[in-house]
Amino acid sequence: MPLSPGVYRMLDAEGQALYVGKARSLRRRVYAYTQIARLPERLRRMVHETRQLEIVTTASEAEALLLEANLIKRLRPRYNIVLRDDKSYPWLVLGEEHPYPQIGKHRGERKKGASYWGPFASAWAVNQTLTALQRVFLLRSCRDSVFSSRDRPCLLYQIRRCSAPCVGRISQEGYAELVREAKEFLSGGTPSIQKRLAREMEEAAEALEFERAAAIRDRIRGLTHVQGRDRINMEGVGNADVVALHQLAGQSCVQVFFFRGGRNNGNRAFFPSHAKADMPPEEVLSAFLAQLYDDLPPPPLVLVNHELPEAALIAEALTLKAGRKVEVHRPQRGDKRAALEHAETNAREALERKLAEGTAQTRLLEGVAQLFDLPGTPERIEVYDNSHIQGANPYGVMVVGGPAGFMKQAYRKFSIRGEGRKPGDPAPQADGISTPRGGPASAPRGGPTSAPRGGPISAPRGGPISAPRGGDDFAMMREVFERRFGRALKEDPERESGTWPDLVLIDGGAGQLSAAREVLAELGVDDIPLVAVAKGPDRDAGREWFHRTGLPPIQLPPRDPVLYYLQRLRDEAHRFAITTHRAGRSKALTKSELDDIPGVGSAIKRRLLNHFGSARGVRNAGLEDLGNCPGIGPGMARRIHEHFHPGNAG
């Protein structure tokens, strides 16, 4: 993580932005989030949900502030909103109806007669911007009532943060010029403000107006601090995509910055895969552009950092797709070249981070292999978990991890049916017992039974609970393994496709491990290592027990990196199981028995529900009543009635 200023984005497991923040030093700011004990509860929850962190380096903290505002406006991160007291974004507003417009903060609904910039991450962020603008453009921030009642300048004038229009220290035309310059700056332009100020300072000095020259000098210093070289929002770029590729160690990273109206709408890093490690960057970039705009409207200008041999062909194809001229260009100088260099820097840093993460991932996988006595470093780890509420809407899931991280395209979900059950039906519990996920029913809070200090688990009454019905975790785990590995044996018995796991983790205790082992034994699969991960006493993270067949359960030191990695795998499976279960439960809640009637679509269903009030009313209606429903003909009424009353003519 660099020490330079920039913007960081915290993303959840689905890639959605949780939080966008800016930092003067990215390394120091991100490091603060690792000090969990010092964080408030909301930030702890945010860090817990974070699965990925993306950063964009900038040339100055002011640029990071502007980019932060752009990204918050576009991404609407959940935790940027939650941390507001009123759950709304603060904006920077400049009134336009008053002869001397006021600049200030604004929350809530935007009104006519004012210009708005933002949103900003916090009140502190907008205060920082407001202070910077006051230093440079000397705009008033007082209310109209205060403005009209002043008879001498306030303190802000004394510290050179206001031009004191309230007492006539600046003309209306001069103040209007300050407003114009502020709008130009906030709109992302790159005006020649600094040159004009330098010229005015020299003229004042030549006229021996040293106080005025000193005031202009302070404005120049403030502008230098706030503006610098603005690579975030540049007027010269306009509507364009800046695409920069960087290659290192046989891998490629393409960083794409999207500029619209000169403002940066955000960026994204892509890591295209290619078979040859030494593939020319021109070929990689050409193939990438064709795929990038497959489902994305191309802008009028695409800036690239390599001379493409088929640039004319790509431009022609994009022109046809957009219905207007699209140019693919490699700039050599000016603002466009500066934007491209900025994208190149971020592409290089993103690829270096990815390579560093890959090295760390390899070390973790080697640690897993050593811990569980695997024959080699695992290339594919499958993790299984179940989710249900007292047997209702049961689902099992499989998540996959490997050297490249989580392989989401390989995730699978299993709707648990059991014997004679349909998806969504509640399942009876075995002897009224709802088995906890952490282990057998008699295991307190998921911990190992009769082995509090690392001894082997003694299953109650001869072994784990056996419940053939689909409501307990053991039966659910059996069904998931039967479907997963039964299909694998049918489709790839020789294990040549690379879809067989090197290690299987199960969220549960010895009971789940026994159920999975029995299924694999019945299928004739006896060479896949199985490990069950049971939560420790009081379900404390860091005190997990790892169960293996024929071996005593073990625990890892609380700060072991391998333990953290295994926890991440387990937590990802748990997250996916909960998400899958909630989606299935929501679908079941919205499902109506009218959906099972052949020929009844959404329009007819709406008419029936509007007329009878509920699906029960439709079910209890007679044939004549159904025929009286608007839009329901005799044939459809007979079909609906026969569906609910088979063999009954009316």
Secondary structure, 3 states (H helix, E strand, C coil): CCCCCEEEEEECCCCCEEEEEEECCHHHHHHHCCCHHHCCHHHHHHHHHCCEEEEEECCCHHHHHHHHHHHHHHHCCHHHHHCCCCCCCCEEEEECCCCCCCEEEECCCCCCCEEEECCCCCHHHHHHHHHHHHHHHCCCCCCHHHHHHCCCCCHHHHCCCCCCHHHCCCCHHHHHHHHHHHHHHHCCCCCCHHHHHHHHHHHHHHCCCHHHHHHHHHHHHHHHHHCCCCCCCCCCCCCEEEEEEEEECCEEEEEEEEEECCEEEEEEEECCCCCCCCCCHHHHHHHHHHHHCCCCCCCCEEEECCCCCCHHHHHHHHHHHHCCCCEEECCCCHHHHHHHHHHHHHHHHHHHHHHHHHHHHHHHHHHHHHHCCCCCCCCCEEEEEEEEECCEEEEEEEEEEECCEECHHHCEEEECCCCCCCCCCCCCCECCECCCCCCCCCCHHHCCCCCCCCCCCCCHHHCCCCCCCCCCHHHHHHHHHHHHHHHHHHHCCCCCCCCCCCEEEEECCHHHHHHHHHHHHHHCCCCCCEEEEECCHHHCCCCCEEEECCEEEECCCCCCHHHHHHHHHHHHHHHHHHHHHHHHHHHHHHCCHHHHCCCCCHHHHHHHHHHHCCHHHHHHCCHHHHHCCCCCCHHHHHHHHHHHCCCCCC
